[in-house]
Amino acid sequence: AMANEGPMAMVLTSPSVLELLPSPPRAATVEGAGWLAVAMDYSSVQPLDGDMLAARCGPAPGPSAVLGSEGVGRVVRSGVEERFPVGSRVAFVYRRLGEECGSWQTEVTLDQSSACIARLPTNLAPQVAAAGLTSTFVAMACLRHFKAGDTVVVAPACGAVGMSLIQMAAIRGIRVIGLVRGSERGAWVTAAYGVLGTISMVDIREEDWPSLLVGLCDGDGTPETGGGADGVIDGCGGDILAKASQVVRPRGIIVSFGTIAAPIDEAALDTFARSRFIDVIRESARHALEASDAERHFEAALELMAQARYRPHCWEVVNWRDAKQVMLPQKLGSRFTSQLSSGNRVGRILLKIS
């Protein structure tokens, strides 16, 4: 915020209309038990924000509909001084993602019942943490169905969630085969994270990518003879999920966390899963955020980031005033970065709040 200006917020005043306005007045009850006020450094843009912009979920548009699901900032007032002293940096994600939001403002008041909050290790740069908040919780929710030694196919592997999944799986001793668009992105991921464990990439732009996937799986790649993979963690949906699922061996697991490419053919997936006794599980960050030990796992992930063992990737840092443009398709040569630049983006787009 500029000098003599009070807290400002990015408000969804009507569907697809974002306006920079003075922050709406806080309810008098907000600063109760477990509250803290945070001067924001960074938030991010994720597919969920695009859905909120279009009013498909989240708060009803109006003067108090501040968007933003997560963030990193400095504590300026605290009702929990022993855990979150004034001056400390914290990271947070709203627990009821898709319903609750409000981080796109210069100062946000949080309480521990509605947000999962953790202190940042002093040696962790805020923008590094900000690149891997919601994605860390999606990864934790999805990976709880697998164990060390398993082979898992991850799609897509280059978004923020995919990169969290790949790294956290490798750290846990899970073998990962990632699906990416473009061999150069696959090479980038392997070079960046290959030291963590066994990570392979398949370029789905190759016509015969399903057979390339089979070749990277266990054994001869044939599920019926004990080859193949233990599971698929998918955020693509559509044809990509249908083809990737073919390598899942009997009694394996398909975990779906999104449909960024196309809707899932539910009937076909159900028929296929029944034929191999495969469990199909829907996962989301909320399942991990609402767990009783969410803070402990969040703190552990931030500590891994501080040790540079887990490295979320920031694709670009954008001024928060341009948040709406990031959620819209952009023409070639536009000065704006868009999260809809399919086949190019690697990691998360951050908003610098100032």
C-alpha positions as CSV (number, residue, x, y, z in Angstrom):
1,A,0.0,0.0,0.0
2,M,1.1,3.6,-0.7
3,A,1.9,6.1,2.1
4,N,-1.1,7.2,4.1
5,E,-3.2,4.5,2.4
6,G,-4.9,1.9,4.6
7,P,-4.9,-1.8,3.8
8,M,-6.0,-2.5,0.2
9,A,-7.6,-5.6,-1.3
10,M,-8.3,-7.3,-4.6
11,V,-12.1,-7.6,-4.5
12,L,-14.4,-9.6,-6.8
13,T,-17.2,-7.0,-7.1
14,S,-19.1,-9.0,-9.8
15,P,-18.3,-12.1,-11.8
16,S,-15.0,-11.6,-13.8
17,V,-14.5,-8.1,-12.3
18,L,-11.6,-7.6,-9.9
19,E,-11.1,-4.2,-8.3
20,L,-8.3,-2.8,-6.1
21,L,-10.3,-1.3,-3.2
22,P,-9.8,-0.5,0.5
23,S,-9.9,-3.7,2.5
24,P,-13.4,-4.5,3.7
25,P,-13.9,-3.8,7.5
26,R,-13.1,-6.9,9.5
27,A,-15.9,-8.5,11.6
28,A,-15.5,-7.5,15.2
29,T,-15.3,-11.2,16.2
30,V,-12.3,-11.9,13.9
31,E,-9.6,-11.0,16.4
32,G,-10.6,-13.6,18.9
33,A,-8.6,-16.7,20.1
34,G,-5.8,-17.8,17.9
35,W,-5.8,-14.7,15.5
36,L,-2.9,-12.9,13.9
37,A,-2.6,-10.0,11.5
38,V,-0.2,-10.5,8.6
39,A,1.4,-7.9,6.3
40,M,1.4,-9.9,3.0
41,D,4.6,-10.5,0.9
42,Y,3.4,-13.0,-1.6
43,S,0.4,-15.0,-2.7
44,S,-0.1,-17.0,-5.9
45,V,-2.5,-17.7,-8.7
46,Q,-3.9,-21.2,-9.2
47,P,-6.7,-22.8,-11.2
48,L,-9.0,-22.5,-8.2
49,D,-8.7,-18.7,-8.4
50,G,-9.8,-18.7,-12.0
51,D,-13.0,-20.6,-10.9
52,M,-13.6,-18.0,-8.2
53,L,-13.1,-15.2,-10.7
54,A,-15.9,-16.7,-12.8
55,A,-18.0,-17.1,-9.6
56,R,-18.1,-20.9,-10.1
57,C,-17.1,-21.4,-6.5
58,G,-16.0,-19.3,-3.5
59,P,-17.6,-16.2,-2.1
60,A,-20.6,-14.5,-3.8
61,P,-19.2,-11.4,-5.6
62,G,-19.6,-8.2,-3.6
63,P,-17.8,-5.6,-1.6
64,S,-16.3,-8.1,0.9
65,A,-15.3,-10.9,-1.6
66,V,-11.5,-10.7,-1.4
67,L,-9.9,-13.5,-3.4
68,G,-6.6,-15.4,-2.7
69,S,-6.3,-18.8,-1.1
70,E,-2.8,-18.8,0.5
71,G,0.2,-16.6,1.2
72,V,3.3,-15.7,3.0
73,G,3.9,-12.5,5.1
74,R,5.1,-10.9,8.3
75,V,3.1,-10.9,11.6
76,V,2.2,-7.4,12.6
77,R,-0.2,-8.1,15.4
78,S,-0.7,-11.4,17.2
79,G,-3.1,-13.0,19.7
80,V,-0.8,-16.1,19.8
81,E,2.5,-14.4,20.5
82,E,4.1,-17.6,21.8
83,R,3.7,-19.4,18.5
84,F,3.6,-16.5,16.1
85,P,5.4,-13.5,17.5
86,V,5.2,-10.0,15.9
87,G,8.0,-9.8,13.3
88,S,8.0,-13.5,12.5
89,R,7.2,-14.7,8.9
90,V,4.4,-17.2,8.4
91,A,2.9,-19.2,5.5
92,F,-0.8,-20.1,5.4
93,V,-3.5,-21.8,3.4
94,Y,-7.2,-21.5,4.0
95,R,-8.5,-24.9,5.2
96,R,-11.8,-24.7,3.4
97,L,-10.3,-24.1,-0.1
98,G,-12.8,-23.1,-2.7
99,E,-15.1,-21.6,0.0
100,E,-12.9,-19.4,2.1
101,C,-10.4,-17.0,0.8
102,G,-9.0,-13.5,1.4
103,S,-5.2,-13.4,1.0
104,W,-5.1,-10.9,-1.9
105,Q,-4.8,-7.8,0.4
106,T,-1.9,-5.9,1.9
107,E,-2.9,-7.0,5.4
108,V,-4.9,-10.1,6.2
109,T,-6.3,-11.2,9.6
110,L,-6.1,-15.0,10.1
111,D,-7.3,-17.4,12.7
112,Q,-6.0,-20.9,13.3
113,S,-9.5,-22.5,13.0
114,S,-9.9,-21.3,9.4
115,A,-6.3,-21.3,8.1
116,C,-3.5,-23.7,8.5
117,I,-0.6,-21.5,9.6
118,A,3.1,-22.3,10.1
119,R,6.2,-20.2,10.9
120,L,8.8,-19.9,8.1
121,P,12.3,-21.2,9.0
122,T,14.5,-18.1,9.2
123,N,16.7,-19.4,6.3
124,L,13.7,-20.0,3.9
125,A,13.1,-17.2,1.4
126,P,9.4,-16.2,1.4
127,Q,9.0,-16.5,-2.4
128,V,10.3,-20.1,-2.3
129,A,7.7,-21.1,0.3
130,A,5.0,-19.2,-1.6
131,A,5.6,-21.3,-4.7
132,G,4.6,-24.5,-2.9
133,L,1.8,-23.9,-0.4
134,T,-1.5,-25.4,-1.7
135,S,0.5,-27.8,-4.0
136,T,2.2,-29.3,-0.9
137,F,-1.1,-30.2,0.7
138,V,-2.4,-31.7,-2.6
139,A,0.7,-33.8,-2.7
140,M,0.4,-34.9,0.9
141,A,-3.2,-35.9,0.3
142,C,-2.4,-37.9,-2.8
143,L,0.8,-39.6,-1.6
144,R,-0.7,-41.0,1.6
145,H,-2.1,-43.9,-0.6
146,F,1.4,-45.0,-1.6
147,K,4.5,-46.3,0.2
148,A,8.3,-46.5,-0.4
149,G,9.2,-48.9,-3.2
150,D,5.9,-48.2,-5.2
151,T,6.0,-47.0,-8.8
152,V,3.6,-44.1,-9.5
153,V,2.7,-42.3,-12.7
154,V,2.2,-38.5,-12.1
155,A,0.2,-36.3,-14.6
156,P,0.8,-33.5,-15.2
157,A,4.4,-33.3,-13.9
158,C,5.3,-29.7,-14.7
159,G,2.6,-27.7,-12.8
160,A,3.0,-26.6,-9.2
161,V,1.2,-29.7,-7.9
162,G,3.1,-32.1,-10.2
163,M,6.4,-30.8,-9.1
164,S,5.4,-31.1,-5.4
165,L,4.2,-34.6,-6.1
166,I,7.4,-35.7,-7.9
167,Q,9.7,-34.3,-5.2
168,M,7.8,-35.5,-2.2
169,A,7.3,-38.9,-3.7
170,A,11.0,-39.3,-4.5
171,I,11.9,-38.1,-0.9
172,R,9.6,-40.9,0.4
173,G,11.3,-43.5,-1.8
174,I,8.6,-43.8,-4.4
175,R,9.6,-44.3,-8.0
176,V,8.0,-41.6,-10.2
177,I,7.2,-41.5,-13.9
178,G,6.0,-38.0,-14.9
179,L,3.9,-37.1,-17.9
180,V,4.8,-33.7,-19.5
181,R,4.1,-31.8,-22.7
182,G,7.4,-31.2,-24.4
183,S,10.7,-33.0,-24.0
184,E,12.5,-29.9,-22.9
185,R,10.3,-29.6,-19.9
186,G,10.8,-33.2,-19.1
187,A,14.6,-32.7,-19.3
188,W,14.3,-29.7,-17.0
189,V,12.4,-31.6,-14.3
190,T,14.8,-34.6,-14.5
191,A,17.9,-32.3,-14.2
192,A,16.3,-30.2,-11.4
193,Y,15.0,-33.1,-9.2
194,G,16.6,-36.3,-10.5
195,V,19.1,-36.4,-7.6
196,L,16.1,-37.0,-5.2
197,G,15.4,-40.5,-6.5
198,T,14.3,-42.5,-9.5
199,I,12.4,-40.0,-11.7
200,S,11.6,-40.6,-15.4
201,M,9.6,-38.5,-17.8
202,V,7.4,-39.2,-20.8
203,D,6.5,-36.5,-23.4
204,I,2.8,-36.9,-24.2
205,R,3.3,-35.0,-27.4
206,E,4.9,-38.2,-28.8
207,E,2.3,-40.2,-30.7
208,D,3.4,-43.5,-29.1
209,W,3.7,-42.1,-25.6
210,P,1.6,-44.9,-24.0
211,S,4.1,-47.5,-25.2
212,L,7.0,-45.3,-23.9
213,L,5.2,-45.3,-20.6
214,V,4.9,-49.1,-20.6
215,G,8.6,-49.3,-21.3
216,L,9.5,-47.3,-18.2
217,C,7.2,-49.3,-15.9
218,D,8.2,-52.3,-13.7
219,G,9.0,-55.7,-15.3
220,D,7.8,-55.9,-18.9
221,G,5.3,-53.1,-18.2
222,T,2.4,-55.5,-18.5
223,P,0.1,-55.2,-15.5
224,E,-1.4,-58.7,-16.0
225,T,2.1,-60.3,-15.5
226,G,3.1,-58.3,-12.5
227,G,4.6,-55.4,-14.4
228,G,3.2,-51.9,-14.8
229,A,2.8,-49.4,-12.0
230,D,1.2,-49.4,-8.5
231,G,-0.9,-46.3,-9.3
232,V,-1.6,-43.1,-11.1
233,I,-1.9,-39.7,-9.5
234,D,-3.8,-37.6,-12.1
235,G,-4.8,-33.9,-12.4
236,C,-5.4,-34.1,-16.2
237,G,-8.5,-36.2,-16.7
238,G,-9.8,-37.1,-20.2
239,D,-7.8,-39.2,-22.6
240,I,-4.5,-38.7,-20.7
241,L,-5.9,-40.4,-17.6
242,A,-7.6,-43.1,-19.7
243,K,-4.3,-44.0,-21.4
244,A,-2.1,-43.7,-18.3
245,S,-4.4,-46.0,-16.3
246,Q,-3.7,-48.9,-18.6
247,V,-0.4,-49.5,-16.8
248,V,-1.9,-49.8,-13.3
249,R,-1.7,-53.4,-12.1
250,P,-4.6,-55.2,-10.5
251,R,-5.5,-53.9,-7.0
252,G,-3.6,-50.7,-7.8
253,I,-4.8,-47.2,-7.1
254,I,-5.9,-44.3,-9.3
255,V,-5.9,-41.0,-7.4
256,S,-7.6,-38.0,-9.2
257,F,-7.1,-34.5,-8.0
258,G,-8.3,-32.5,-11.0
259,T,-9.3,-32.4,-14.6
260,I,-7.2,-29.6,-16.1
261,A,-7.2,-31.2,-19.6
262,A,-10.6,-32.7,-20.0
263,P,-13.5,-34.2,-18.0
264,I,-13.2,-37.8,-16.9
265,D,-15.4,-40.4,-18.6
266,E,-16.7,-41.7,-15.3
267,A,-18.5,-44.7,-16.8
268,A,-15.5,-45.9,-18.7
269,L,-13.2,-45.4,-15.7
270,D,-15.5,-47.3,-13.4
271,T,-15.7,-50.2,-15.8
272,F,-12.0,-50.4,-16.2
273,A,-11.3,-50.1,-12.5
274,R,-13.8,-52.9,-11.7
275,S,-12.1,-55.1,-14.3
276,R,-8.8,-54.9,-12.4
277,F,-10.1,-54.3,-8.8
278,I,-8.5,-50.9,-8.8
279,D,-9.5,-48.3,-6.2
280,V,-10.4,-44.9,-7.7
281,I,-9.9,-42.1,-5.1
282,R,-10.8,-38.4,-5.3
283,E,-8.3,-36.3,-3.4
284,S,-7.9,-32.6,-2.7
285,A,-5.8,-30.3,-0.6
286,R,-8.7,-29.9,1.8
287,H,-8.4,-33.5,2.9
288,A,-4.9,-32.8,4.2
289,L,-5.7,-29.2,5.4
290,E,-8.5,-30.4,7.6
291,A,-6.5,-33.2,9.2
292,S,-5.7,-32.8,12.9
293,D,-1.9,-33.0,12.2
294,A,-2.0,-30.6,9.2
295,E,0.3,-28.0,10.9
296,R,2.9,-30.6,11.8
297,H,3.2,-31.8,8.2
298,F,3.2,-28.2,6.9
299,E,6.1,-27.3,9.2
300,A,8.0,-30.4,8.1
301,A,7.5,-29.5,4.4
302,L,8.7,-25.9,5.0
303,E,11.8,-27.3,6.8
304,L,12.6,-29.5,3.8
305,M,12.3,-26.4,1.7
306,A,14.8,-24.6,4.0
307,Q,17.2,-27.5,3.7
308,A,16.8,-27.2,-0.2
309,R,15.7,-30.9,-0.3
310,Y,12.2,-29.8,-1.5
311,R,12.3,-27.0,-4.0
312,P,9.0,-25.6,-5.3
313,H,9.5,-23.6,-8.5
314,C,8.3,-20.1,-9.2
315,W,7.5,-19.6,-12.9
316,E,7.2,-15.8,-12.6
317,V,6.6,-13.1,-10.1
318,V,3.8,-10.7,-11.1
319,N,2.5,-7.5,-9.5
320,W,-0.7,-8.4,-7.7
321,R,-2.5,-5.6,-9.5
322,D,-2.3,-7.8,-12.6
323,A,-3.8,-10.9,-10.9
324,K,-6.9,-10.9,-13.2
325,Q,-4.7,-11.0,-16.4
326,V,-2.8,-14.1,-15.0
327,M,-6.2,-16.0,-15.0
328,L,-7.1,-15.1,-18.6
329,P,-5.8,-16.5,-21.9
330,Q,-3.2,-14.0,-23.4
331,K,-2.4,-13.4,-27.0
332,L,1.2,-14.1,-28.2
333,G,3.4,-11.1,-27.4
334,S,1.1,-9.9,-24.5
335,R,3.1,-8.3,-21.7
336,F,1.0,-10.4,-19.2
337,T,1.9,-13.9,-18.0
338,S,-1.0,-16.3,-18.0
339,Q,-1.4,-19.5,-16.1
340,L,-3.3,-20.8,-19.1
341,S,-0.1,-20.9,-21.3
342,S,-0.4,-24.7,-21.8
343,G,2.8,-26.5,-22.6
344,N,5.1,-23.7,-21.4
345,R,4.6,-23.0,-17.7
346,V,6.8,-24.8,-15.1
347,G,5.6,-24.3,-11.5
348,R,3.6,-21.5,-9.9
349,I,2.9,-17.9,-10.8
350,L,3.4,-15.7,-7.7
351,L,1.8,-12.4,-6.9
352,K,4.0,-9.8,-5.2
353,I,1.8,-7.8,-2.9
354,S,2.9,-4.2,-2.3
